Amino acid sequence: MPECDHFNIDCPSRQLFDQIADKWSMMVLTVLVPGPMRFNAIKRHLEGVTQKALTQCLRKLERNGLLHRRVIPTSPVGVEYEITPLGHSLHAPFKALYRWTLDNIEDVEASRKAFDLRLP
């Protein structure tokens, strides 16, 4: 597949990129790398996520084949989420992106401060 030099509005990669580049999606997939988790356990790992945002994120990830949702036949019924092999394939790129943020945060903060000083 050739590299894009521009992003057409109807390019399927745009929708998928929006999904995996979303901050909650990256964090959810990272949280699930060690193993399956229930909804509230995932939520506890993601400070600031709302129940609605997490539910929407999990549905999108499942729809895209990055997560598997399993109903646990208990009383009350439970649900567990597990990262799929396709989802696991994003772990290395996410780690590299996270490493980049750690390596460059000081430069980014300096740029932010310089920019903010220029504002009227």
PyMOL commands that set and color helices and strands:
alter all, ss='L'
color gray80, all
select helices_A, chain A and resi 12-21+23-31+39-45+51-63+85-88+91-118
alter helices_A, ss='H'
color red, helices_A
select strands_A, chain A and resi 37-38+67-72+78-83
alter strands_A, ss='S'
color yellow, strands_A
deselect
rebuild
show_as cartoon
